[in-house]
Amino acid sequence: MKTNQAILVTRRNFLRATSVAASFMVVPRHVLGGAGQTAPSEKLNIAGVGIGGQGGSDIHQVDSQNIVALCDVDWDHAARLFKDYPGAKRYKDFRVMLDQQKDIDAVVVGTPDHAHAVVSMAAIKRGKHVYCEKPLTRTIFEARSLAQAAREHRVATQMGNQGMAFEGNRLINEWLAAGVIGPVREAHVWSDRPTHKGRLPLWWAQGVERPKDTPAVPATLDWDLWLGPAPFRPYHPAYAHFRWRGWWDFGSGGLGDMGIHNLAPVFSALDLGAPSSVNASSSAVYPESLPVSCTVHYEFPARGSQPPVTLHWYDGGLVPPRPAELEPDEELDREDGILFIGDHGKMLVEGWGGERPRLLPDSRHREFKRPAKVLPRSIGHHKEWIAACKGGPAPRSNFDFAGPLTEAVLLGTVCVRLGGQKLAWDSARLKVSNVAEANKYLHYEYRPGWTL
């Protein structure tokens, strides 16, 4: 077991991003109070961009505040949310919204991945607090840029990986910090996406060629705005709505979708930063779409007293080898999971985002003495962000945490795109040092009229 001092050191690692980010936060008008100002107890003016899907759900989660503006490129798709907030001004172009409506304090970004960075950066540069859905960005360069800009502009940020607020997520940190399974040198993480419980059909298309027909654009959809910075292509329902996630130009497949959720507890508990290398294998890789399934293997260097870690990711129905410590009639849940392998035992985490940790075998889990709960508990994932916008502590998934996590996830997709060859990652220089071709996938040239 680790000493209490070691537990506190790990806790400091956990809180480091929170305290650093909080120290950079300016005192906004909401905090000052007084004549013409908004006190912390009063309400923020929040705008939503990309509200027809998950972004709409996020708006519902923050509507204890004033929802003053709603923006979507398809007003028919967003009609339900417009109806829920009839007093909010409506826009199709977020740039127009941010230029014209000066009362906005904070922005919720729920667009497809390829627009996350341009919307978030436009808000950050105007001093707006930002809640952005996961993954934080579509490219590694965008993730690095957003995290830097958020620090520079001293705004409150949160990425939409709700599992970071789970009680189970905190238990993982506390149990590992207490040395319950000893030093962790290996971890396995998986999700069934893009399949359903490891089986077909797919949630969205992956492992397919680009469609060749060119149906008419729906009358209510502004296709040019939907594309945003991405390379132009004709409209097709294979891309919008929701189906965009499996296309290289718009998303990052199962790894980008659920990897953010399921890898986050590992990064938090093991204090992981940038990997030193990554290699992968997958089903067939197509020029336009991600493969149906892949495995990605990350190597992380030692961190202080913690040893190097090998981290394995599986998606599309693939899972790690079945642990011998499971009960005889028990199999791994194919939907989502994490398996930590320590020098003195194993911990299995069931559910997405770190929901339900338990030691293996079950007999050990029943008998072990739970460590003290030393980490602060969440007031709620979205509530953390609202409190931070009003001057409170930085949320647990602020961009200082979300940025590096997203970089590592997207480095895995770059590796898969190149056929899985081992990539040596130079995080300080933001480049792959051994395969020059890989660096062209760290970012791309935006269409004219779009900037970061």
C-alpha positions in Angstrom: 0.0 0.0 0.0 1.1 3.6 -0.6 1.6 5.9 2.3 -0.9 8.7 3.0 1.8 11.1 1.7 1.9 9.2 -1.7 -1.9 9.4 -1.8 -1.8 13.2 -1.4 0.9 13.5 -4.1 -1.4 11.6 -6.5 -4.3 13.8 -5.5 -2.2 16.9 -6.2 -1.6 15.4 -9.7 -5.3 15.0 -10.1 -6.0 18.6 -9.0 -3.1 20.2 -10.8 -4.9 21.1 -14.0 -7.8 22.5 -11.9 -5.7 24.7 -9.8 -3.5 25.9 -12.6 -6.5 26.8 -14.8 -8.3 28.5 -12.0 -5.2 30.7 -11.3 -5.4 32.0 -14.9 -9.1 32.9 -14.8 -9.8 36.6 -14.9 -12.6 38.0 -12.8 -15.4 38.4 -15.3 -18.3 40.8 -15.0 -20.4 38.0 -13.5 -18.1 37.9 -10.5 -17.8 41.5 -9.7 -21.4 42.3 -8.9 -22.4 45.9 -8.2 -24.2 48.3 -10.5 -24.5 47.0 -14.0 -22.7 43.7 -13.2 -23.9 40.1 -12.7 -23.0 38.5 -9.3 -22.0 34.8 -9.1 -25.5 33.9 -7.9 -27.0 35.4 -11.0 -27.4 33.9 -14.4 -25.1 33.6 -17.4 -26.2 34.4 -20.9 -25.5 31.2 -22.8 -25.6 30.5 -26.6 -25.7 27.1 -28.3 -24.1 26.2 -31.6 -25.0 22.9 -33.3 -28.2 22.1 -31.3 -30.0 19.5 -33.3 -28.4 16.5 -31.5 -26.1 16.2 -28.5 -25.7 19.9 -28.4 -29.4 20.3 -27.7 -29.1 17.9 -24.8 -26.2 20.0 -23.4 -28.4 23.1 -23.7 -31.1 21.4 -21.6 -28.4 20.6 -19.0 -27.4 24.3 -18.6 -30.9 25.9 -18.9 -30.8 27.0 -15.3 -29.1 29.9 -16.9 -30.4 32.3 -19.6 -30.4 30.7 -23.1 -30.2 33.8 -25.2 -29.0 32.5 -28.6 -29.3 29.3 -30.6 -27.4 28.6 -33.8 -27.8 25.7 -36.3 -27.2 25.2 -40.0 -30.5 23.3 -40.3 -33.4 25.0 -38.6 -35.7 22.1 -39.3 -33.3 19.8 -37.5 -33.2 22.3 -34.6 -36.9 23.0 -34.5 -37.6 21.1 -31.3 -34.9 23.1 -29.4 -36.1 26.4 -30.9 -39.5 25.5 -29.5 -38.2 24.8 -26.1 -36.5 28.2 -25.9 -38.7 30.7 -27.8 -37.0 33.7 -26.4 -33.5 32.8 -27.8 -32.4 34.6 -30.9 -31.9 32.3 -33.9 -28.9 32.1 -36.2 -27.4 29.8 -38.9 -23.9 31.2 -38.9 -22.1 31.3 -35.5 -19.8 34.1 -36.7 -22.7 36.3 -37.3 -24.1 35.4 -33.9 -20.9 36.2 -32.1 -20.4 39.5 -34.0 -23.9 40.7 -33.5 -25.0 39.6 -30.1 -22.9 41.2 -27.5 -24.6 39.9 -24.4 -23.3 36.3 -24.7 -21.2 35.2 -21.8 -20.6 31.5 -22.7 -21.0 29.2 -25.7 -22.0 25.5 -25.8 -20.5 23.8 -29.0 -22.4 20.7 -30.2 -21.5 20.7 -33.9 -19.9 17.7 -35.7 -16.2 17.3 -34.8 -14.8 19.1 -37.8 -16.4 22.4 -36.6 -15.5 22.2 -32.9 -12.3 24.1 -33.2 -13.4 27.0 -35.3 -16.5 27.6 -33.2 -14.7 27.2 -29.9 -11.7 29.4 -31.0 -14.0 32.2 -32.2 -15.8 32.2 -28.8 -12.5 32.0 -26.8 -11.0 34.9 -28.7 -14.0 37.0 -27.8 -13.6 36.1 -24.1 -16.5 33.7 -24.0 -16.4 30.6 -21.8 -16.7 27.4 -23.8 -18.3 24.0 -23.3 -17.4 21.8 -26.3 -18.5 18.3 -27.0 -16.0 15.5 -27.4 -13.7 14.8 -29.0 -12.4 18.4 -28.4 -11.3 18.7 -32.0 -10.8 16.9 -35.4 -7.0 17.4 -35.5 -4.1 17.3 -33.1 -3.0 20.8 -34.0 -6.5 22.1 -33.2 -6.5 20.4 -29.8 -3.1 22.0 -28.9 -4.3 25.4 -30.2 -7.5 25.4 -28.2 -5.9 24.5 -25.0 -3.3 27.3 -25.4 -5.9 29.9 -26.4 -8.1 29.0 -23.4 -5.2 29.6 -21.0 -4.2 32.9 -22.8 -7.8 34.3 -22.7 -8.5 33.0 -19.2 -11.9 31.5 -19.9 -13.6 28.6 -18.2 -13.8 25.4 -20.4 -15.2 21.9 -20.2 -15.2 19.1 -22.8 -18.3 16.9 -23.0 -17.0 13.6 -21.5 -19.6 13.4 -18.8 -18.0 10.3 -17.2 -15.4 12.6 -15.5 -18.1 13.5 -13.0 -19.0 9.9 -12.2 -18.4 8.6 -8.7 -16.8 5.5 -10.1 -14.3 7.7 -11.9 -13.1 9.1 -8.6 -13.0 5.7 -7.0 -10.6 4.6 -9.7 -8.3 7.4 -8.9 -8.4 6.8 -5.1 -8.0 3.0 -5.3 -5.0 3.2 -7.6 -3.5 6.0 -5.6 -3.8 3.9 -2.5 -1.8 1.1 -4.3 -4.7 -1.4 -4.1 -3.4 -3.3 -7.1 0.2 -2.0 -7.0 2.0 0.0 -9.7 0.1 -0.2 -13.0 2.2 -1.0 -16.1 -0.6 -2.1 -18.5 -4.2 -1.1 -19.2 -6.8 -2.3 -21.8 -9.7 -0.1 -22.8 -12.5 -0.9 -25.3 -15.8 0.1 -26.8 -18.1 -1.7 -29.3 -18.6 1.5 -31.4 -19.3 1.7 -34.3 -21.1 -1.6 -33.8 -24.0 -2.4 -31.5 -22.7 -4.6 -28.6 -20.0 -5.9 -30.8 -22.3 -6.8 -33.7 -23.6 -5.3 -36.9 -25.3 -3.1 -38.0 -23.1 -0.1 -37.5 -24.1 3.1 -35.6 -22.7 5.0 -38.6 -20.9 4.1 -41.8 -17.2 3.1 -41.5 -15.1 1.0 -43.8 -16.9 2.2 -47.0 -16.1 4.1 -50.1 -17.4 7.7 -50.7 -20.9 7.8 -52.2 -21.0 8.7 -55.9 -24.5 10.0 -56.3 -25.4 13.6 -55.5 -28.9 14.0 -54.2 -30.4 17.4 -53.7 -29.5 19.3 -50.5 -32.5 19.5 -48.1 -34.2 22.9 -48.4 -33.6 23.7 -44.7 -29.9 22.8 -44.6 -27.1 25.2 -45.4 -24.6 22.7 -46.7 -21.8 25.2 -47.1 -22.0 26.2 -43.5 -22.3 22.6 -42.4 -19.0 21.8 -44.2 -17.4 24.8 -42.5 -13.6 24.4 -42.8 -13.7 20.9 -44.2 -12.8 20.2 -47.9 -15.8 20.7 -50.2 -17.8 17.7 -51.3 -21.4 17.4 -52.6 -24.1 16.8 -50.0 -25.1 13.3 -49.2 -27.3 11.9 -46.4 -24.4 9.5 -45.7 -22.8 12.5 -43.9 -25.5 14.5 -42.2 -27.1 14.3 -39.8 -25.3 12.2 -37.2 -23.7 9.9 -39.8 -20.6 12.1 -40.2 -18.5 10.4 -37.5 -17.0 7.6 -39.6 -15.6 9.9 -42.3 -12.0 11.1 -42.1 -12.9 14.7 -43.0 -15.5 15.0 -40.3 -14.9 12.7 -37.4 -12.6 10.0 -35.9 -14.8 6.9 -35.6 -15.2 4.8 -32.5 -11.9 5.9 -31.1 -12.8 9.6 -31.2 -16.3 8.9 -30.1 -15.9 6.5 -27.1 -12.2 6.6 -26.7 -12.5 10.1 -25.1 -15.0 8.7 -22.6 -13.2 5.4 -21.7 -9.6 6.5 -21.9 -10.2 9.6 -19.7 -10.3 7.6 -16.4 -7.0 6.0 -17.3 -5.3 9.3 -18.2 -6.6 10.9 -15.0 -5.8 8.0 -12.6 -2.3 7.3 -14.1 -1.4 10.9 -14.7 -0.7 10.2 -18.4 0.4 12.9 -20.7 1.7 12.5 -24.2 2.6 9.0 -25.4 6.1 8.3 -26.7 4.9 6.0 -29.5 1.9 4.4 -31.0 1.2 1.4 -33.3 -2.0 -0.2 -34.5 -3.8 -2.8 -36.5 -7.2 -2.7 -38.1 -9.7 -4.0 -40.6 -9.5 -2.5 -44.1 -8.6 1.2 -44.2 -10.4 3.3 -46.8 -9.3 6.7 -48.2 -12.5 8.4 -47.1 -13.7 6.5 -44.0 -12.3 4.9 -40.9 -12.0 1.1 -40.6 -14.8 -0.8 -38.9 -12.5 -2.0 -36.1 -9.0 -1.4 -34.8 -6.6 -1.9 -32.0 -4.2 0.8 -31.0 -1.2 0.4 -28.7 0.3 3.4 -26.8 3.5 3.5 -24.9 3.8 6.1 -22.1 7.1 7.0 -20.3 7.5 6.9 -16.5 5.9 9.7 -14.6 7.7 10.5 -11.3 7.5 7.3 -9.2 5.0 5.7 -11.6 6.4 3.2 -14.1 6.0 3.3 -17.9 2.6 2.2 -19.1 1.4 0.2 -22.2 -2.1 1.2 -23.1 -4.2 -0.9 -25.5 -7.4 0.3 -27.2 -10.0 -1.9 -28.9 -13.1 -1.0 -30.9 -15.6 -2.3 -33.4 -16.4 -5.4 -31.3 -12.9 -6.3 -30.4 -12.0 -6.9 -26.7 -8.8 -7.9 -24.8 -8.1 -11.4 -23.7 -10.5 -12.6 -21.0 -9.0 -12.3 -17.6 -8.6 -15.6 -15.8 -9.8 -14.0 -12.6 -13.4 -13.6 -13.9 -16.1 -15.9 -12.5 -16.3 -19.2 -14.6 -19.5 -18.2 -16.3 -18.6 -14.5 -16.8 -17.4 -12.8 -20.0 -16.2 -9.3 -20.5 -19.0 -6.8 -21.4 -18.3 -6.1 -25.1 -19.9 -2.7 -25.0 -17.4 -0.7 -22.9 -14.7 -1.4 -20.3 -11.3 -0.8 -18.8 -8.9 -3.4 -17.3 -6.0 -2.1 -15.2 -3.2 -4.6 -14.6 -1.0 -3.9 -11.6 1.9 -5.6 -10.0 -0.4 -6.9 -7.3 -3.7 -7.5 -9.0 -6.3 -6.4 -11.5 -9.2 -3.9 -11.6 -12.0 -4.2 -14.0 -14.2 -1.1 -14.8 -17.5 -1.8 -16.4 -19.7 0.7 -18.2 -18.6 3.8 -20.2 -16.5 6.6 -18.7 -15.4 4.7 -15.6 -18.8 3.9 -14.1 -18.3 0.7 -12.0 -14.8 -0.4 -10.8 -14.2 -3.7 -9.0 -11.2 -5.7 -8.1 -10.7 -9.2 -9.6 -11.5 -11.8 -8.6 -14.9 -11.0 -6.9 -13.8 -12.6 -3.7 -11.0 -10.0 -3.4 -13.4 -7.2 -4.2 -15.8 -8.2 -1.4 -13.0 -8.4 1.2 -10.8 -5.4 0.4 -10.9 -2.3 2.7 -11.9 0.7 0.7 -9.5 3.6 0.8 -10.7 7.0 2.2 -12.5 9.2 -0.2 -10.0 12.1 -0.6 -11.0 13.7 -3.9 -13.7 16.3 -4.1 -17.0 15.0 -5.5 -18.6 16.5 -8.6 -21.6 18.8 -8.3 -22.5 17.6 -11.8 -20.6 17.7 -15.1 -22.4 20.7 -16.6 -22.8 22.4 -13.2 -19.0 22.3 -12.8 -18.7 24.4 -15.9 -21.4 26.9 -14.9 -19.7 27.4 -11.6 -16.3 27.9 -13.3 -17.8 30.5 -15.6 -18.8 32.4 -12.5 -15.3 32.3 -11.0 -15.3 28.9 -9.3 -12.7 26.2 -9.7 -11.9 24.9 -13.2 -13.9 21.8 -14.2 -12.3 18.4 -14.2 -12.4 18.1 -18.0 -11.2 21.6 -18.7 -9.1 22.0 -21.9 -5.8 21.6 -20.0 -6.9 18.0 -19.5 -9.1 17.6 -22.6 -6.5 18.9 -25.0 -3.7 16.4 -24.3 -6.2 13.5 -24.0 -7.7 14.5 -27.4 -4.2 14.7 -28.9 -3.4 11.2 -27.8 -6.7 9.8 -29.1 -6.2 11.5 -32.5 -2.6 10.3 -32.8 -4.1 6.8 -32.7 -6.4 7.6 -35.6 -3.4 9.0 -37.6 -1.6 5.7 -36.9 -4.5 3.7 -38.1 -4.8 5.8 -41.2 -1.2 5.0 -42.1 -1.8 1.3 -41.8 -0.6 0.9 -38.2 3.1 1.4 -38.5 4.8 2.5 -35.3 4.9 6.3 -34.9 7.4 8.0 -32.6 5.7 11.1 -31.1 7.6 14.3 -30.3 5.0 16.2 -28.3 7.1 19.2 -27.5 7.6 19.8 -31.3 4.1 18.6 -32.2 5.4 16.2 -34.8 5.9 12.5 -35.6 9.7 12.2 -35.7 10.2 8.9 -37.6 7.4 8.9 -40.4 7.3 12.2 -42.2 4.1 11.3 -44.0 2.2 11.2 -40.7 2.7 14.9 -40.1 0.3 15.9 -42.9 -2.5 14.4 -40.9 -1.9 16.5 -37.8 -3.9 19.3 -39.5 -5.2 20.3 -42.9 -5.7 23.5 -44.9 -9.1 25.0 -44.2 -11.4 26.1 -47.0 -11.2 29.8 -47.9 -13.1 32.0 -45.4 -12.4 29.7 -42.4 -9.7 30.3 -39.8 -8.7 29.0 -36.4 
